[in-house]
Amino acid sequence: MLADATVGNTFQAGAPLHHLDSFSETLPFDLHFFYKGELDSIGLELLDADALSRDKSEDYQNVTSLSDDVSLQREQHRSPHRKRKRETDQASIGPESPEPSTVAQGEVDGHTTRRGTPCNGDGLRESIDSAGEGQERHSRALGFLKTLTEGGTELNEAELDNLLAVLAETPPTEAGPDAEPSSSLPWLEMPIETFCVLLLRLIHKDQAYRRTCAALEVLLLRLESLTIPASRTLVLTIVQAGMWHSLPLAQVVLAKLVARPGLNTAQAELLIKVMKECQASAPQLAADVFEAVAYEPDWGSAWNENTVSVMSQIVTVNPTVSLDRIQKHVAALCAAASLAHLQPSVKFSKLLMSFVAAYAGQCRPQQDELMQAAGRGTSFLAKSCKQKIESLLTRK
């Protein structure tokens, strides 16, 4: 259903399916073989030697027939109780029941979407609504792969945009806006390997900016709930996203994660790994994050040691940014210097010195503010930090 749009080509009715093999060939070495292995492990036998030797028309027929196999597998995964209940519900509805109507006013089965465009979404609802435990989770993942590998053209562009918005939407909870993201969406529940495969399909290198941003919002939700060290697969997926879509990734995901109050160690380590990996493959990413994070609300007022670690890594790259961004970062550093838990931090003193050393010429108009910020430190480096900053800013 989503194949044409998700590989980044302009959606056209009746357009041919882009085979999964051709997509996997565009990935770097590590992700290429991970992608193949993940498809095999969840039951889609698309990458055997015979399939690789067939022509495109035969591949299309194979994927279409495999879609039926996936449907059968999903049916087999259902428990007998759920299967009997489904058959009973279908019998009670009867043949005279009307078709589900198109949902308008920006709602899809009770969930308000961001764009408010009509969408019937019948091909997706089974995957979203099939809640359950254990084996049901695997069934939902297969359902999403089936949706992506079908060659159908039921969705027009407006409906596809709405679908991406629904995937990125977090259902409201009674806990309020500060609550952890809901885990009721399959995107947030499915295994990380399957999640990475689907995300790469949705943000193909030729994908439009608006659709890429909508899909990346799902990645942000996933990373906001990260509490354990990220897998190598997730890191490589984000690096690949940075190679394809540096600016959207920086604006929609990385900058918001850096500026998140209470940034934890696992999130900080992930951000640092991504920045290091992208120094060669996507060098513009650090500059994009550095610029985007400067305009995050209350930037600098909720820093912790993890935020300082991430910013230190970004400053090490010495990205080129505009003067107004530098001024905003200076204001953020001064605000962070007022935080009691950062005043004794050696790491923060080093960041302050590194920042001024990298952008001394642009920092001179705010020399007094920076000197005051350095003077608030209480670590053993505080005095040296203040002297170093004074030397850098007064040097001609």
ABEGO torsion letter per residue (X at the ends): XAAAAAAGBBBBBGBBBBBAAAAAAABBAAAAAAAAAAAAAAGBBAABAAAAABBAAAAAAAAAAAAAAAAAAAAAABBAAAAAAAAAAAAAAEAABBBBBBBBGGBBGGBBBAAGBBBAGAAAAAAAABBEBEAAAAAAAAAAAAAAABABAABBAAAAAAAAAAAABBBBBAAEAABBBBAABAAAABBAAAAAAAAAAAABAABBAAAAAAAAAAAAAAAAABABBBBAAAAAAAAAAAAABAAAAAAAAAAAAAABBGBBAAAAAAAAAAAAAAAAABAAAAAAAAAAAAABBGBGAABBAAAAAAAAAAAAAGBBBBAAAAAAAAAAAAAAAABAAAAABAAAAAAAAAAAAAAAAAAAAAAAAAAAAAAABABAAAAAAAAAAAAAAABX
